[in-house]
């Protein structure tokens, strides 16, 4: 019995050696743990050094606005004015006529750069001169029946004792024979690039829920809702009031309300992106005569075959 037990479990010396083996494994296990700590500390130091190398300040200079603008063009809707301070009556009439010309060139819109010379140099004006020039510009806009909106102001000379600023001003006038300015924009792009979703967010004023809820208002057929792909031509409108503020369905319930409160309307023509409906897309481009075309490219897939064909 003892011999069988000794054969199964080993002799006492074997148990001792086995215990020693276990003890050696434990000790070696402790050594391995300590080794892993040393290894982890070593990696931590390496990671710290890498992060310190990656956290070095970039040598790229920060973005700065251009020092000068291109020279003023005789045609177009952009006008440079160095200053407009107390003009004479003859000069004021000439400035009002010039504003009418710029509005005609821009189809009812003009952009004035105050504090900029005709050659594009950003000279700037003091705060008092800038306010006086903007007041004169407001009188000119009132003379021609237009609205004025200050888009932005910024300083151009920070080293001077007196800060000098320039201002960019939008002048908008609705023609007498129109209720509002109208632009047509055709929206093109590859399939699944997000054209309908983008238009839904712009016109509805609400972000998409990640499952295509924003584009449902643009779809006209059941199979478009099921597949999420546009197969027909749909239209959506986006308005802007005289101050340049957005007017969409977030504040208006119907298209008539948007048209009544907007001085500029943009009609988006949502076209199909799948090559299966290429004839429909070409028909929309040729029949509705859009003023501009907007190409939407997916950030995930990049430029596809349909983008190249358009």
ZILINWO-V191242 format. One record per backbone hydrogen bond with DSSP energy under -0.5 kcal/mol. CO is the residue of the C=O (numbers start at 0). NH is the residue of the N-H. E is the energy in kcal/mol with one decimal. If there is no record, write none. Layout:
co & nh & e
CO & NH & E
CO & NH & E
This chain:
co & nh & e
0 & 4 & -2.6
1 & 5 & -2.6
2 & 6 & -2.0
3 & 7 & -2.4
4 & 8 & -3.1
5 & 9 & -1.4
10 & 14 & -2.5
11 & 15 & -2.3
12 & 16 & -2.8
13 & 17 & -2.9
14 & 18 & -3.1
15 & 19 & -2.7
16 & 20 & -2.7
17 & 21 & -2.8
18 & 22 & -3.3
19 & 23 & -3.1
20 & 24 & -2.4
21 & 25 & -2.7
22 & 26 & -2.9
23 & 27 & -3.1
24 & 28 & -2.9
25 & 29 & -3.2
26 & 30 & -2.6
27 & 31 & -2.4
28 & 32 & -2.5
29 & 33 & -2.8
30 & 34 & -2.6
31 & 35 & -2.8
32 & 36 & -2.3
33 & 37 & -2.5
34 & 38 & -2.7
35 & 39 & -3.1
36 & 40 & -2.8
37 & 41 & -2.3
38 & 42 & -2.5
39 & 43 & -2.6
40 & 44 & -2.3
41 & 45 & -2.1
42 & 46 & -3.3
43 & 47 & -2.6
44 & 48 & -2.5
45 & 49 & -2.7
46 & 50 & -3.0
47 & 51 & -2.5
48 & 52 & -2.0
49 & 53 & -2.7
50 & 54 & -2.0
52 & 55 & -1.0
66 & 121 & -0.7
76 & 110 & -2.8
78 & 112 & -2.8
80 & 114 & -2.9
80 & 115 & -1.2
83 & 85 & -0.6
87 & 91 & -2.7
88 & 92 & -2.2
89 & 93 & -1.9
90 & 94 & -2.3
91 & 95 & -2.2
92 & 96 & -2.1
93 & 97 & -2.2
94 & 98 & -2.0
95 & 99 & -1.9
96 & 100 & -1.7
97 & 101 & -2.1
98 & 102 & -2.4
99 & 103 & -2.1
100 & 104 & -2.1
101 & 105 & -1.8
102 & 107 & -3.5
102 & 108 & -0.6
103 & 106 & -1.0
107 & 172 & -2.8
109 & 170 & -3.4
110 & 78 & -2.5
111 & 113 & -0.7
111 & 168 & -2.8
112 & 80 & -2.8
112 & 115 & -0.7
113 & 166 & -1.9
114 & 122 & -0.9
114 & 123 & -2.8
116 & 119 & -1.9
117 & 71 & -2.7
119 & 68 & -3.2
120 & 116 & -2.5
120 & 122 & -1.4
124 & 164 & -3.0
125 & 129 & -2.7
126 & 130 & -2.1
127 & 131 & -2.0
128 & 132 & -2.3
129 & 133 & -2.4
130 & 134 & -1.9
131 & 135 & -2.0
132 & 136 & -2.3
133 & 137 & -2.0
134 & 138 & -1.7
135 & 139 & -2.1
136 & 140 & -2.3
137 & 141 & -2.1
138 & 142 & -1.9
139 & 143 & -1.6
140 & 144 & -0.7
140 & 145 & -3.4
146 & 171 & -2.4
148 & 150 & -0.7
148 & 169 & -3.4
151 & 167 & -2.6
153 & 165 & -2.2
156 & 163 & -0.6
160 & 162 & -0.6
163 & 155 & -2.4
163 & 156 & -0.8
164 & 124 & -2.4
165 & 153 & -1.8
166 & 113 & -2.9
166 & 168 & -0.5
167 & 150 & -2.4
167 & 151 & -1.3
168 & 111 & -2.8
169 & 148 & -2.2
170 & 109 & -2.6
171 & 146 & -3.2
174 & 177 & -1.5
180 & 264 & -4.1
182 & 266 & -3.3
183 & 290 & -1.7
183 & 291 & -2.0
184 & 268 & -2.9
185 & 187 & -0.6
185 & 293 & -3.5
186 & 270 & -1.4
187 & 295 & -3.1
189 & 192 & -1.2
193 & 197 & -2.1
194 & 198 & -2.2
195 & 199 & -2.3
196 & 200 & -2.1
197 & 201 & -2.2
198 & 202 & -2.6
199 & 203 & -2.1
200 & 204 & -1.6
202 & 248 & -2.4
212 & 215 & -1.0
214 & 217 & -1.3
214 & 218 & -0.7
215 & 218 & -0.7
220 & 224 & -1.4
221 & 225 & -2.2
222 & 226 & -2.2
223 & 227 & -2.3
231 & 233 & -0.5
233 & 269 & -2.5
235 & 267 & -3.3
237 & 265 & -2.6
238 & 246 & -3.4
239 & 262 & -2.4
239 & 263 & -1.8
240 & 243 & -1.8
244 & 240 & -2.1
246 & 238 & -2.5
247 & 250 & -1.3
247 & 251 & -1.4
253 & 257 & -1.3
254 & 258 & -2.2
255 & 259 & -1.9
256 & 260 & -1.7
257 & 261 & -0.9
262 & 180 & -2.5
263 & 239 & -2.3
264 & 182 & -2.3
264 & 266 & -0.5
265 & 237 & -2.0
265 & 267 & -0.7
266 & 184 & -2.7
267 & 235 & -1.8
267 & 269 & -0.8
268 & 186 & -2.7
268 & 270 & -0.6
269 & 233 & -1.6
272 & 190 & -0.7
273 & 276 & -1.6
274 & 277 & -1.2
276 & 280 & -1.8
277 & 281 & -2.4
278 & 282 & -2.3
279 & 283 & -2.0
280 & 284 & -1.8
281 & 285 & -2.1
282 & 286 & -2.2
283 & 287 & -1.2
284 & 289 & -0.5
291 & 185 & -2.5
292 & 294 & -0.5
293 & 187 & -3.2
293 & 295 & -0.6
294 & 296 & -0.5
295 & 189 & -0.7
297 & 301 & -1.6
301 & 297 & -0.6
303 & 307 & -1.7
304 & 308 & -1.9
305 & 309 & -1.9
